[in-house]
């Protein structure tokens, strides 16, 4: 590893190199669906005595265990909108990492290790942990920018697909937070307890503190994404409520204008002796039906003009159309 030599081998040759080399990084890729009779990879590598009991088992919780001079981690990484769990075993002599599925996600995490050429396995471990954190930060920042773009679009023109996109981003923020928070709690507790040990070297304490600081910043970015999605949902609801209020105001105005006509229609539709005997002429009908309606219409328009209500409604339409 110090010379940056990279080679692809089988598990048998990797086991031999683990036994002979003083500084080796072994990266193991396994299929998604393991065979039922498959021998555990940790046994094939001859590390069953060094690895924790949970090492290599999928679907477990976040892990960070120190076992004397070695440690095991279940490290989550966010790649292609999915969470990939990488199991990492580090000792003073070697670092073993493996996951199931395509090799591309882990290769992207390993690339910086080749550039940095860390001096020992512990430095390599913290580089790997930092790169895994970076996947969450990049996903959170990219999603946050998308949320801000959607908010700008909403104020220009509100569309139904915007709420669907916001729902997707809110689910992504929840996935990031739900995955990252338990992992950071476990690692923070483990590193803090380890740093209280006087035998823990100062250089490794510094690496642990840097990781904890970076983890808090990434968690802040994820929580900022959650807050942004909530704010965007609230903005969308406010815009929708404003449009509904405008529609209700217009309906109220129209209903008020035609209320006298509705009353007269119902009134003259009743058959009782006063109507049939005293109000038979057309002049009475036109005076009450048409004249009263025109009078109420002019009064309503005058009230709208004096109270500037119609102007406010028109200004709201102009703001919504911009």
Backbone torsions as a table, in degrees:
resi	resn	phi	psi	omega
1	UNK	NA	-40.4	178.6
2	UNK	-58.7	-32.1	179.3
3	UNK	-86.0	-4.1	178.8
4	UNK	74.4	25.3	-179.8
5	UNK	-79.9	128.0	-179.3
6	UNK	-123.7	130.4	179.2
7	UNK	-145.0	152.8	179.1
8	UNK	-106.8	123.6	-176.9
9	UNK	-135.9	173.9	172.9
10	UNK	-85.7	174.8	-177.6
11	UNK	-66.0	-33.6	-179.1
12	UNK	-64.5	-46.0	179.0
13	UNK	-67.9	-36.1	177.4
14	UNK	-62.5	-37.3	178.0
15	UNK	-63.7	-41.6	178.1
16	UNK	-64.3	-39.6	179.8
17	UNK	-69.1	-35.5	176.7
18	UNK	-61.9	-35.7	-179.5
19	UNK	-75.4	-26.2	-173.7
20	UNK	-101.2	-29.1	-172.1
21	UNK	-87.6	149.1	176.6
22	UNK	-92.4	-16.6	-177.0
23	UNK	-151.2	102.8	-173.7
24	UNK	-144.0	139.5	174.5
25	UNK	-114.0	118.1	-179.2
26	UNK	-108.5	123.5	-178.3
27	UNK	-115.1	114.3	-174.1
28	UNK	-112.7	127.9	175.5
29	UNK	-110.4	128.2	-178.4
30	UNK	-118.6	154.7	178.2
31	UNK	-66.9	159.2	-179.9
32	UNK	-61.1	-44.2	-176.5
33	UNK	-110.6	99.8	-179.7
34	UNK	-70.5	151.6	176.3
35	UNK	-69.3	149.4	-177.1
36	UNK	-66.1	-31.0	-179.1
37	UNK	-98.9	16.1	-177.2
38	UNK	-71.2	132.8	176.5
39	UNK	-72.9	135.8	179.8
40	UNK	-53.5	137.0	-177.1
41	UNK	-61.5	-35.6	-177.7
42	UNK	-63.9	-30.2	175.7
43	UNK	-75.9	-37.0	178.2
44	UNK	-64.2	-28.4	178.1
45	UNK	-88.1	-6.4	179.9
46	UNK	74.3	27.9	-176.8
47	UNK	-114.7	16.0	-176.0
48	UNK	-63.0	-25.6	179.8
49	UNK	-78.6	-22.2	-176.7
50	UNK	-97.0	-29.3	-173.1
51	UNK	-81.8	150.7	173.2
52	UNK	-63.7	162.8	-176.0
53	UNK	-66.3	-26.0	-177.4
54	UNK	-88.6	-5.7	-171.2
55	UNK	-62.4	127.7	177.6
56	UNK	92.6	-6.2	-179.5
57	UNK	-91.8	126.3	-177.7
58	UNK	-79.7	157.2	174.5
59	UNK	81.5	5.3	179.8
60	UNK	-82.7	171.9	178.2
61	UNK	-75.3	175.5	175.9
62	UNK	-63.0	139.8	-174.4
63	UNK	-134.6	148.2	171.1
64	UNK	-160.3	100.5	-174.8
65	UNK	-123.8	129.1	171.8
66	UNK	-99.3	128.1	179.9
67	UNK	-125.3	78.4	-178.5
68	UNK	70.1	-114.8	-178.8
69	UNK	-93.5	16.7	179.0
70	UNK	-141.0	162.8	-178.2
71	UNK	-148.0	149.5	177.0
72	UNK	-124.4	140.1	-178.0
73	UNK	-134.8	141.8	166.8
74	UNK	-106.4	102.7	-168.8
75	UNK	-103.0	120.5	175.5
76	UNK	-85.8	145.0	173.6
77	UNK	-136.3	143.6	-177.8
78	UNK	-103.1	109.3	-174.9
79	UNK	-133.2	125.6	176.4
80	UNK	54.9	46.9	176.6
81	UNK	64.7	17.0	176.9
82	UNK	-133.1	157.9	178.1
83	UNK	-97.1	123.6	177.8
84	UNK	-109.8	126.8	178.2
85	UNK	-97.5	127.4	-179.6
86	UNK	-114.7	125.0	177.1
87	UNK	-93.4	129.5	-174.3
88	UNK	-125.8	129.7	174.8
89	UNK	-120.2	123.3	-177.6
90	UNK	-124.5	135.9	172.7
91	UNK	-128.9	-177.1	178.0
92	UNK	-69.0	-18.6	-174.0
93	UNK	-108.6	-27.9	-176.1
94	UNK	-154.0	165.8	176.6
95	UNK	-132.2	126.4	-178.7
96	UNK	-118.1	128.7	178.5
97	UNK	-132.7	138.6	174.5
98	UNK	-153.7	157.9	176.7
99	UNK	-153.7	165.6	178.9
100	UNK	-99.8	144.3	178.9
101	UNK	111.5	-164.2	-177.6
102	UNK	-60.1	150.8	-178.1
103	UNK	-80.7	-17.9	-173.2
104	UNK	-57.8	-46.9	-177.7
105	UNK	-56.2	-44.7	-178.1
106	UNK	-74.0	-31.6	177.6
107	UNK	-62.7	-37.0	177.4
108	UNK	-65.6	-32.2	177.6
109	UNK	-75.8	-30.8	-176.0
110	UNK	-79.6	-25.9	-176.1
111	UNK	-52.5	-45.5	178.6
112	UNK	-62.9	-28.5	179.6
113	UNK	-63.8	-36.4	179.0
114	UNK	-69.7	-34.9	179.5
115	UNK	-73.1	-41.6	-175.3
116	UNK	-75.4	-28.7	-177.6
117	UNK	49.7	66.8	-178.3
118	UNK	-61.9	149.9	-174.5
119	UNK	-74.9	-24.4	-178.7
120	UNK	-149.5	178.2	-175.1
121	UNK	-69.8	-32.2	-179.4
122	UNK	-68.6	-42.9	175.7
123	UNK	-61.7	-38.3	177.6
124	UNK	-63.9	-39.9	178.6
125	UNK	-59.7	-47.6	-177.1
126	UNK	-68.6	-31.5	173.6
127	UNK	-63.2	-42.4	178.8
128	UNK	-64.5	-42.2	177.8
129	UNK	-63.6	-39.2	178.7
130	UNK	-65.6	-41.1	179.7
131	UNK	-65.9	-36.5	176.2
132	UNK	-64.2	-39.9	176.0
133	UNK	-62.5	-36.9	-178.6
134	UNK	-61.4	-31.7	178.5
135	UNK	-63.2	-37.3	177.0
136	UNK	-69.7	-42.0	-179.3
137	UNK	-63.8	-44.8	179.9
138	UNK	-62.1	-41.6	179.0
139	UNK	-64.7	-40.9	-179.1
140	UNK	-66.9	-44.4	-178.6
141	UNK	-66.8	-43.3	179.5
142	UNK	-62.4	-41.7	179.3
143	UNK	-68.0	-35.9	179.0
144	UNK	-63.4	-40.9	177.5
145	UNK	-64.1	-37.8	178.2
146	UNK	-65.2	-40.7	178.2
147	UNK	-60.9	-43.1	179.3
148	UNK	-64.7	-38.0	176.5
149	UNK	-63.9	-41.0	179.3
150	UNK	-64.9	-38.7	177.7
151	UNK	-61.3	-42.9	177.5
152	UNK	-62.4	-40.7	178.7
153	UNK	-64.3	-37.1	-178.6
154	UNK	-63.0	-39.9	-178.6
155	UNK	-73.9	-21.7	173.8
156	UNK	-80.8	-48.6	177.9
157	UNK	-158.9	121.7	-179.6
158	UNK	-82.3	129.9	-179.6
159	UNK	-131.9	150.4	-176.9
160	UNK	-62.6	-33.9	-177.2
161	UNK	-66.8	-18.1	178.6
162	UNK	-66.0	-38.4	179.7
163	UNK	-68.5	-32.0	177.3
164	UNK	-68.6	-42.0	178.2
165	UNK	-65.2	-38.7	177.2
166	UNK	-64.8	-37.1	178.0
167	UNK	-64.2	-39.4	177.2
168	UNK	-63.5	-43.5	179.7
169	UNK	-67.6	-33.5	177.5
170	UNK	-67.8	-38.1	176.7
171	UNK	-66.3	-38.3	177.7
172	UNK	-64.4	-43.5	178.0
173	UNK	-60.4	-40.3	178.2
174	UNK	-65.2	-39.2	178.4
175	UNK	-64.6	-44.2	178.5
176	UNK	-60.1	-46.7	-177.6
177	UNK	-68.5	-42.9	-177.9
178	UNK	-64.7	-32.0	179.7
179	UNK	-83.0	-41.3	-171.4
180	UNK	-77.4	-40.1	-172.7
181	UNK	-60.9	-49.6	178.3
182	UNK	-61.9	-37.1	179.2
183	UNK	-64.2	-43.8	-179.8
184	UNK	-68.7	-35.4	177.1
185	UNK	-63.2	-42.0	-179.6
186	UNK	-67.9	-46.9	-178.7
187	UNK	-66.7	-38.6	179.7
188	UNK	-64.2	-43.4	178.3
189	UNK	-63.9	-41.7	-177.8
190	UNK	-68.0	-46.6	-179.3
191	UNK	-66.4	-39.4	179.2
192	UNK	-62.3	-45.4	178.6
193	UNK	-63.9	-37.1	-179.7
194	UNK	-69.1	-37.5	-178.5
195	UNK	-70.3	-21.2	176.0
196	UNK	-71.5	-16.6	177.5
197	UNK	-75.8	125.0	-176.6
198	UNK	-66.3	-20.7	-179.9
199	UNK	-82.0	-2.5	179.8
200	UNK	-77.9	120.8	-174.2
201	UNK	-59.9	149.2	-178.4
202	UNK	-61.2	-40.0	-179.3
203	UNK	-62.5	-40.7	179.7
204	UNK	-72.9	-30.8	173.6
205	UNK	-62.8	-40.6	178.6
206	UNK	-63.2	-42.3	177.8
207	UNK	-62.8	-40.5	179.3
208	UNK	-65.4	-41.7	179.5
209	UNK	-65.8	-40.0	177.5
210	UNK	-62.5	-40.3	178.0
211	UNK	-65.0	-43.1	179.6
212	UNK	-63.0	-40.1	178.5
213	UNK	-65.0	-45.6	178.3
214	UNK	-62.3	-38.1	179.8
215	UNK	-63.4	-41.1	178.7
216	UNK	-64.8	-37.9	178.2
217	UNK	-65.3	-42.2	179.3
218	UNK	-65.0	-42.1	178.0
219	UNK	-62.4	-36.2	176.2
220	UNK	-63.2	-40.9	177.4
221	UNK	-62.7	-41.9	179.1
222	UNK	-64.8	-42.3	178.9
223	UNK	-67.6	-33.3	175.2
224	UNK	-64.1	-37.1	176.0
225	UNK	-64.3	-41.7	177.4
226	UNK	-61.5	-44.3	179.1
227	UNK	-63.8	-38.4	-179.0
228	UNK	-66.3	-39.8	178.7
229	UNK	-67.3	-39.1	176.6
230	UNK	-62.7	-42.1	179.8
231	UNK	-64.7	-39.1	179.7
232	UNK	-66.1	-40.1	175.9
233	UNK	-62.2	-41.4	179.0
234	UNK	-64.8	-39.3	177.8
235	UNK	-64.1	-42.0	178.8
236	UNK	-62.7	-43.0	179.5
237	UNK	-64.2	-38.5	179.0
238	UNK	-65.5	-42.2	178.3
239	UNK	-63.8	-43.3	178.9
240	UNK	-63.3	-41.5	179.2
241	UNK	-64.9	-38.7	177.9
242	UNK	-62.9	-41.1	177.8
243	UNK	-65.8	-40.4	178.8
244	UNK	-65.0	-38.6	177.4
245	UNK	-62.9	-39.7	177.7
246	UNK	-63.0	-42.2	178.2
247	UNK	-63.8	-43.0	179.9
248	UNK	-64.1	-38.9	178.4
249	UNK	-62.8	-42.5	179.5
250	UNK	-65.2	-42.1	178.2
251	UNK	-63.7	-37.0	178.4
252	UNK	-64.4	-40.6	179.6
253	UNK	-64.6	-46.7	179.9
254	UNK	-63.1	-41.6	179.6
255	UNK	-63.8	-38.5	179.4
256	UNK	-65.4	-40.1	-179.1
257	UNK	-64.6	-42.7	-175.5
258	UNK	-93.5	6.3	179.0
259	UNK	-63.2	-43.8	177.8
260	UNK	-60.6	-40.4	179.2
261	UNK	-64.2	-38.7	176.8
262	UNK	-63.5	-41.0	178.9
263	UNK	-64.1	-44.7	-179.5
264	UNK	-65.2	-37.9	178.5
265	UNK	-60.7	-45.3	177.9
266	UNK	-68.7	-35.5	-177.5
267	UNK	-67.9	-49.0	-179.1
268	UNK	-74.7	-9.5	177.3
269	UNK	-83.1	-5.5	179.9
270	UNK	-90.0	137.6	-179.8
271	UNK	-102.6	100.7	170.5
272	UNK	-143.0	165.2	-165.3
273	UNK	-60.9	-32.6	-178.7
274	UNK	-64.2	-42.3	179.1
275	UNK	-66.6	-44.8	-175.5
276	UNK	-73.9	-26.4	-176.1
277	UNK	-98.6	-36.0	-171.3
278	UNK	-105.9	-22.0	-174.9
279	UNK	-123.3	58.4	-176.8
280	UNK	-94.1	-20.8	-171.7
281	UNK	-77.9	153.0	176.2
282	UNK	-67.0	-32.9	-179.0
283	UNK	-60.4	-41.4	178.5
284	UNK	-64.9	-41.8	-179.6
285	UNK	-63.0	-49.0	-178.4
286	UNK	-65.9	-36.4	179.4
287	UNK	-64.0	-42.7	-178.0
288	UNK	-80.5	-45.3	-174.3
289	UNK	-74.2	-55.2	-174.9
290	UNK	-83.9	-46.0	-176.7
291	UNK	-63.9	-44.2	179.6
292	UNK	-65.0	-38.2	179.2
293	UNK	-65.2	-44.0	179.1
294	UNK	-63.7	-40.6	179.2
295	UNK	-62.8	-44.7	178.7
296	UNK	-64.6	-36.1	179.2
297	UNK	-63.3	-44.7	179.1
298	UNK	-65.8	-38.9	178.2
299	UNK	-63.9	-41.3	179.6
300	UNK	-64.5	-43.6	178.6
301	UNK	-63.9	-37.1	178.0
302	UNK	-64.8	-43.2	179.2
303	UNK	-64.1	-41.5	178.0
304	UNK	-62.1	-39.8	-179.8
305	UNK	-68.5	-41.2	-176.7
306	UNK	-72.5	-33.9	-178.2
307	UNK	-89.7	-3.3	-179.7
308	UNK	59.6	20.1	-179.2
309	UNK	-66.0	-42.3	-179.2
310	UNK	-64.7	-36.2	178.8
311	UNK	-66.2	-40.0	178.0
312	UNK	-64.0	-39.9	176.9
313	UNK	-63.4	-40.7	178.6
314	UNK	-66.6	-39.9	177.4
315	UNK	-64.2	-36.8	176.7
316	UNK	-64.4	-38.0	177.3
317	UNK	-63.9	-39.4	179.5
318	UNK	-66.0	-39.0	178.7
319	UNK	-66.4	-39.5	179.6
320	UNK	-69.3	-29.4	-179.0
321	UNK	-81.9	-10.8	-179.2
322	UNK	-84.9	NA	NA
